[in-house]
Amino acid sequence: METAEYTYVDENRTETFSDTGENRSVTVKFWYPGEAGKYPLVIFSHGAFGVIDSNYSTYMELASHGYVVASIGRWRFFKKDLWAIPDIQYL
C-alpha cells in the first residue's frame, strides 16, 4: 500500500473559521494499491472528533483489496476557540 497527502487551497474563498484572512483549504490523505492501474475511489468521512488517520486499519484493508481511499481532514471544525461560545449550557 502507498499513501499520499495533499492540501488543496481555494484562492477564491477566505476561511470563515479564522480571522487571519487565510484562504479556505482542505487536506486529503490517500491510501492506494502500490501497483499502477485504475481503481475505484472511496471517499471516507471519519465523523465527529475523528482525525484524518483515525480509521487507518479500514483504509489499509480497502486499499489492499484494490480501492483508492480518500480521507478528508476537517480540523477547522474542532478548533478550541469554536467551543468558547458565550451563554452556552452543557447538560
C-alpha positions as CSV (number, residue, x, y, z in Angstrom):
1,M,0.0,0.0,0.0
2,E,1.0,3.6,-0.7
3,T,-0.1,6.9,0.8
4,A,0.0,10.5,-0.3
5,E,-1.3,13.6,1.4
6,Y,-2.2,16.9,-0.4
7,T,-3.5,20.2,0.8
8,Y,-5.8,21.9,-1.6
9,V,-6.3,25.7,-1.3
10,D,-9.2,27.7,-2.7
11,E,-7.7,31.0,-3.7
12,N,-11.2,32.5,-4.3
13,R,-12.6,32.0,-0.7
14,T,-11.5,33.2,2.7
15,E,-11.6,30.8,5.5
16,T,-14.7,31.6,7.7
17,F,-13.3,29.8,10.8
18,S,-10.3,32.1,11.0
19,D,-9.8,35.8,11.5
20,T,-6.3,35.8,9.8
21,G,-7.6,36.3,6.2
22,E,-6.2,32.9,5.0
23,N,-7.7,31.1,2.1
24,R,-10.0,28.1,2.6
25,S,-8.1,24.8,2.4
26,V,-8.7,21.1,2.9
27,T,-6.2,18.3,3.4
28,V,-6.8,14.9,1.9
29,K,-4.8,11.8,2.6
30,F,-5.0,8.9,0.1
31,W,-4.3,5.2,0.6
32,Y,-4.0,3.1,-2.6
33,P,-2.6,-0.1,-4.0
34,G,1.1,0.0,-5.0
35,E,0.6,-1.3,-8.5
36,A,-0.3,1.1,-11.3
37,G,-3.9,0.8,-12.6
38,K,-7.4,2.1,-12.4
39,Y,-9.1,1.6,-9.1
40,P,-12.5,2.6,-7.6
41,L,-12.4,5.6,-5.2
42,V,-13.9,5.6,-1.7
43,I,-14.3,9.0,0.0
44,F,-14.1,8.4,3.7
45,S,-15.6,10.8,6.2
46,H,-14.3,9.9,9.7
47,G,-17.1,11.6,11.6
48,A,-17.1,13.9,14.6
49,F,-13.9,14.2,16.7
50,G,-12.0,11.9,14.3
51,V,-8.8,12.8,12.5
52,I,-7.5,12.1,9.1
53,D,-5.8,8.8,10.2
54,S,-8.4,7.6,12.7
55,N,-9.6,4.7,10.6
56,Y,-6.2,3.6,9.4
57,S,-6.9,-0.1,9.5
58,T,-10.0,0.3,7.4
59,Y,-8.1,2.4,4.9
60,M,-5.4,-0.2,4.6
61,E,-7.9,-3.0,4.3
62,L,-9.7,-1.2,1.4
63,A,-6.5,-0.3,-0.3
64,S,-5.3,-3.9,-0.1
65,H,-8.4,-5.0,-1.9
66,G,-8.0,-2.6,-4.8
67,Y,-9.6,0.6,-3.7
68,V,-8.2,4.2,-3.5
69,V,-9.3,5.7,-0.2
70,A,-9.5,9.5,0.3
71,S,-9.8,10.6,3.9
72,I,-10.7,14.3,4.4
73,G,-9.2,16.3,7.2
74,R,-11.6,18.7,8.9
75,W,-9.5,20.1,11.8
76,R,-11.1,23.6,11.4
77,F,-14.4,22.3,12.8
78,F,-12.8,21.4,16.1
79,K,-10.7,24.4,16.8
80,K,-10.7,25.2,20.6
81,D,-12.0,28.7,20.2
82,L,-15.1,27.5,18.5
83,W,-16.2,25.9,21.8
84,A,-15.8,29.2,23.6
85,I,-19.4,30.2,22.9
86,P,-20.9,32.6,25.4
87,D,-24.1,31.7,27.2
88,I,-23.9,28.0,26.2
89,Q,-25.4,25.5,28.6
90,Y,-24.0,22.0,29.0
91,L,-26.2,19.1,30.0
